[in-house]
Amino acid sequence: MFVGHYGVSFAAKKADTSIPLWVLFLAVQLLDVGWGVLVLLGIEKVRIIPGFTKSNPLDLYYMPYTHGFVSALLWSLGAMLLYRLVWKSATARAGVVVAAAVFSHWVLDFIVHIPDLPLYDNTAKVGLGLWNYPAIALPLEILVFVGGLWMYFSTGVKRRAQFVILGVVMFAIQIATFFGPPPLSDKLAAGEALIAYFLFAGIIAWMENR
């Protein structure tokens, strides 16, 4: 899942408006940010296999440090502590919202991934496999994103058209990921993902500050 994760960030902003939206944009993708770094370092592993699933060519066969159930809980706890440390005025509620945003990534991935999410270490892997059903997976992403954005709009945010345009751009990237050519290498896939996550966080920070 890609676009759907950002729907959670908008919903989390509704839950606690004190949290910068760019922080939530990074929080919902934090497990993938860690994944990208660890793949570039050769610690976690991925193979590019065209047709591996009907909407994703990535064989994510070794990612226990970022996408395991236990490790996702630890990433969530670490994000909560870091947020409270950096934002001295942050409430306990805000820290919990950030942690929930981080862990939501694993929950949504569980829905779309094939069984490649380990419960612990690199064993007991789970996943419902909706990536093999793009006619269901893509509308689900849209539903989660639009639902979260609608919740964010209910806070009275201005310049809504800009957020809609950003959503359309994200959907275009999602469709290209689903149906476009596969990445040329595992390192390129990880690098492109990291660029996208930080680029969107930067864009949303600029939009929110305006």
C-alpha positions in Angstrom: 0.0 0.0 0.0 1.2 3.5 -0.8 -1.5 6.2 -1.1 -3.7 4.5 1.6 -1.0 5.1 4.3 -1.4 8.8 3.8 -5.1 8.6 4.5 -4.2 7.6 8.0 -1.9 10.6 8.4 -4.8 12.9 7.6 -7.1 11.1 10.0 -4.4 11.3 12.7 -4.2 15.0 12.1 -7.9 15.2 12.9 -7.3 13.2 16.1 -4.7 15.6 17.3 -4.2 18.9 15.4 -1.1 19.8 17.4 1.0 17.3 15.4 2.6 18.7 12.2 1.1 17.0 9.2 4.6 16.4 7.7 5.5 14.4 10.9 2.5 12.2 10.3 3.4 11.8 6.7 6.7 10.4 7.8 5.2 8.5 10.6 2.8 6.4 8.4 5.8 5.5 6.1 8.4 5.1 8.8 8.6 1.3 8.5 9.2 1.8 4.7 11.8 4.5 5.4 13.6 2.1 7.6 13.2 -0.6 5.0 14.7 1.6 2.2 17.7 2.4 4.3 18.3 -1.2 5.4 17.9 -2.4 1.8 20.5 0.2 0.6 22.8 -1.1 3.4 22.2 -4.7 2.3 20.7 -5.7 5.7 17.1 -6.3 4.5 16.5 -8.1 1.2 14.2 -7.8 -1.8 14.1 -9.4 -5.2 12.6 -7.9 -8.3 10.4 -10.5 -10.0 8.0 -9.3 -12.7 4.6 -10.8 -12.1 5.4 -11.8 -8.6 2.0 -10.5 -7.6 -0.5 -8.9 -10.0 0.2 -5.4 -8.8 3.7 -5.5 -7.3 7.0 -7.1 -8.6 8.7 -7.0 -5.2 9.5 -10.3 -3.5 10.0 -8.9 0.1 11.5 -12.1 1.4 13.6 -10.7 4.2 12.5 -7.6 6.2 12.3 -8.7 9.9 13.7 -5.4 11.3 11.1 -3.1 9.8 8.0 -5.1 8.8 7.8 -7.8 11.5 4.9 -7.4 14.0 7.2 -7.1 17.0 9.6 -4.8 15.2 6.7 -2.6 14.1 5.7 -2.2 17.7 9.2 -1.2 18.6 9.4 1.3 15.8 6.1 2.8 17.0 7.3 3.0 20.6 10.6 4.6 19.4 8.7 7.2 17.3 6.5 8.1 20.3 9.5 8.6 22.5 11.4 10.6 19.9 8.4 12.8 19.2 8.0 13.6 22.9 11.7 14.2 23.2 11.9 16.6 20.2 8.6 18.4 20.9 8.9 19.3 24.5 5.4 20.6 24.7 3.9 17.5 23.1 1.2 15.8 25.1 1.0 12.1 25.9 -2.0 11.9 23.6 0.1 13.3 20.7 2.8 10.7 21.3 0.2 7.9 21.2 -1.2 9.3 18.0 2.2 9.3 16.4 2.8 5.7 17.6 -0.5 4.6 16.2 0.2 6.3 12.9 3.5 4.3 12.7 1.9 1.0 13.5 -1.0 1.6 11.1 1.6 0.9 8.3 1.9 -2.7 9.4 -1.9 -3.1 9.7 -2.6 -1.8 6.2 0.4 -3.8 4.8 -1.1 -6.9 6.4 -4.2 -6.4 4.2 -2.4 -6.1 0.9 0.8 -8.0 1.2 1.1 -11.7 0.5 2.3 -13.6 3.5 5.7 -11.9 3.8 5.2 -10.0 7.1 6.9 -11.9 9.9 5.3 -11.9 13.3 8.8 -12.2 14.8 12.3 -12.6 13.5 11.8 -13.9 9.9 9.2 -16.5 10.7 5.4 -17.0 11.0 4.8 -14.7 8.0 1.3 -13.3 7.4 -0.6 -11.2 4.8 -4.0 -11.3 3.2 -2.6 -10.9 -0.3 -4.9 -8.2 -1.9 -2.0 -7.2 -4.1 -3.1 -10.2 -6.2 -6.5 -8.6 -6.6 -5.8 -5.1 -7.9 -9.5 -4.5 -8.7 -10.0 -4.6 -4.9 -6.6 -3.2 -3.7 -6.6 0.0 -5.7 -10.2 1.1 -4.7 -9.3 0.2 -1.1 -6.4 2.6 -1.3 -8.6 5.3 -2.7 -11.2 4.7 0.0 -8.7 5.0 2.9 -7.0 8.1 1.4 -10.3 9.9 0.6 -11.8 9.0 4.0 -8.7 10.4 5.8 -8.7 13.5 3.7 -12.4 14.1 4.4 -11.7 13.8 8.1 -8.9 16.4 7.7 -11.1 18.8 5.8 -13.6 18.7 8.7 -11.0 20.5 10.8 -11.6 23.6 8.7 -8.4 23.5 6.7 -8.1 26.0 3.9 -6.8 25.6 0.3 -8.4 22.2 0.0 -7.8 22.2 -3.8 -4.1 21.9 -3.2 -4.5 18.7 -1.1 -6.8 17.3 -3.8 -4.2 17.9 -6.5 -1.5 16.3 -4.3 -3.8 13.3 -3.9 -4.3 13.0 -7.7 -0.5 13.0 -8.1 -0.1 10.3 -5.5 -2.8 8.2 -7.2 -0.9 8.6 -10.5 2.2 7.3 -8.9 0.3 4.4 -7.4 -1.2 3.4 -10.7 2.3 3.6 -12.3 3.6 1.4 -9.6 0.8 -1.1 -10.1 0.9 -1.3 -13.9 4.2 0.2 -15.0 7.6 -1.4 -15.6 9.3 -2.9 -12.5 12.3 -1.2 -10.9 15.7 -2.0 -12.4 17.2 -3.2 -9.1 16.4 -3.6 -5.5 18.6 -0.6 -4.6 16.9 1.6 -7.1 13.5 0.6 -5.7 14.6 1.5 -2.2 16.2 4.8 -3.3 13.1 5.8 -5.3 10.9 5.0 -2.3 13.0 7.1 0.1 13.0 10.1 -2.3 9.2 9.9 -2.6 8.6 9.7 1.2 10.7 12.7 2.0 9.5 14.7 -1.0 5.9 14.3 -0.1 6.7 15.2 3.5 8.4 18.3 2.4 5.6 19.3 0.1 3.0 18.8 2.8 5.1 20.9 5.2 5.2 23.7 2.7 1.4 23.4 2.1 0.6 23.4 5.7 2.8 26.3 6.6 1.1 28.4 3.9 
